[in-house]
Amino acid sequence: MPFDIARTRAAYPALTEGFAHFDGAGGTQTARPVIEAVSAATGNRSTAFVPGRRSLDLVAAARAAVADLLGAEADGVVLGPSATALTYTLARTLGAGWGPGDEVVVSRLDHDANVRPWVQAAEAAGATVRWAEFDPATGELPAGQYADLVTERTRLVAVTAGSNAVGTAPDVAAIAKTAHAAGALVCVDGVHAVPHGPTDLASLGADFLVTSAYKWSGPHLAAMAADPARWASLRPAKLLPSSDAVPDRFEYGTPSFPLLAGVTAAVDHLATLDPAATGSRRDRVRAGLAAAQAHEEAVFERLLAGLAARPFVTVYGSPARRCPTVSFRVAGSAPAETAAALGAAGVCLSSGDYYAYEYFRAMGLRDTGGAVRASVYHYNTVEEVDRLLAELDRLAAAGERMAR
Ligand SMILES: Cc1ncc(COP(=O)(O)O)c(C=O)c1O
């Protein structure tokens, strides 16, 4: 059945404003059921009274929802304010057990949220950091290099499932296999990849997988999934009176109960994207995201072809397996100027380095403003792509007039 784009778009109240949102990689628009769920949830937790028990239920429900999204166990889902915060917690916890001679492997393709916490934890422990490099021409992160990078001293490999700069979807399963053969753990950043297709913790080979709900129609909360037994083997720094249970002991402070209600609603929403899907919520989420992925790929193909046809556009990277995200520059226009000109025309894109710090530094683009990023989400249309391309043509024509 073809993807019902009109029905899908109707679920996002913000889309009626008329902006073309190609900024989903920075944060998607929020789905209506999420907004409703957040506004309905109130009050602090307690086992003593009904409203308090409802708040406790929100935590359990959000864990179960994220578990269905990632193919994890609900008891293995740690909830937190952001992917960055969760990764710092894990890095500090694991790093406390490292010492000189130990090694961690990070990649220059990753968002800094899956780089700096590991680099800093390694530095604090006197451990060594080794770097996986991407191919500057294609944006690929060759999995083969990990055979040399990973040794019996490697304690952790941190790698992205999807680059938020150029979209690359590295062969995480192959990288994880190499890491596991040497006894290392693998932390996968799924923040960019998870919104764009079905995800499975086990097939990725991830020991830890992090995702942020605001990249998949939900609120500004994040989750990290792992085998509950893995969490049970770790002792994070924590307050004395807070729960020592797994996974609670990795969560700090009082949770945002309304936003947790939004997390569950967002997963439930993803489970409706293929209205013909049946079965468990996990089955329906997978079907919904597969349907969304096929739609996104068609829209993205038109965008890539349109960019490639314009000689005044330089596109960075051409990875074979990718999320529908592309970075580019327009000749004669600084990335921030391009984004501002498009924004003035109602077309929303990000510019800069979007915290893909090492990528833009290695490309020599960081000091001159990075790039402009267009990412396609399941509510985008080919008409919006044509609108974006037409605005780029207008920008280039205006630039030419100025140069004359
Ligand atoms: C690939 C990737 N990883 C990590 C992050 C950080 O996520 P959070 O804002 O939840 O810390 C982002 C945010 O843009 C991202 O795109």
The ligand as an SDF file (V2000), in Angstrom:
LIG
                    3D

 16 16  0  0  0  0  0  0  0  0999 V2000
   23.6240   11.6260   15.8690 C   0  0  0  0  0  0  0  0  0  0  0  0
   23.3370   12.3820   17.1250 C   0  0  0  0  0  0  0  0  0  0  0  0
   23.7980   11.9130   18.2950 N   0  0  0  0  0  0  0  0  0  0  0  0
   23.5730   12.5460   19.4610 C   0  0  0  0  0  0  0  0  0  0  0  0
   22.8630   13.7070   19.4960 C   0  0  0  0  0  0  0  0  0  0  0  0
   22.6200   14.3810   20.8200 C   0  0  0  0  0  0  0  0  0  0  0  0
   21.3210   14.1480   21.2200 O   0  0  0  0  0  0  0  0  0  0  0  0
   20.7310   14.8770   22.5250 P   0  0  0  0  0  0  0  0  0  0  0  0
   20.3500   16.2400   22.0950 O   0  0  0  0  0  0  0  0  0  0  0  0
   19.5640   14.0370   22.9170 O   0  0  0  0  0  0  0  0  0  0  0  0
   21.7990   14.8840   23.5510 O   0  0  0  0  0  0  0  0  0  0  0  0
   22.3530   14.2500   18.3120 C   0  0  0  0  0  0  0  0  0  0  0  0
   21.6000   15.5210   18.3280 C   0  0  0  0  0  0  0  0  0  0  0  0
   21.4700   16.1960   17.3440 O   0  0  0  0  0  0  0  0  0  0  0  0
   22.5870   13.5600   17.0940 C   0  0  0  0  0  0  0  0  0  0  0  0
   22.1270   14.0200   15.9370 O   0  0  0  0  0  0  0  0  0  0  0  0
  1  2  1  0
  2  3  1  0
  2 15  2  0
  3  4  2  0
  4  5  1  0
  5  6  1  0
  5 12  2  0
  6  7  1  0
  7  8  1  0
  8  9  2  0
  8 10  1  0
  8 11  1  0
 12 13  1  0
 12 15  1  0
 13 14  2  0
 15 16  1  0
M  END
$$$$
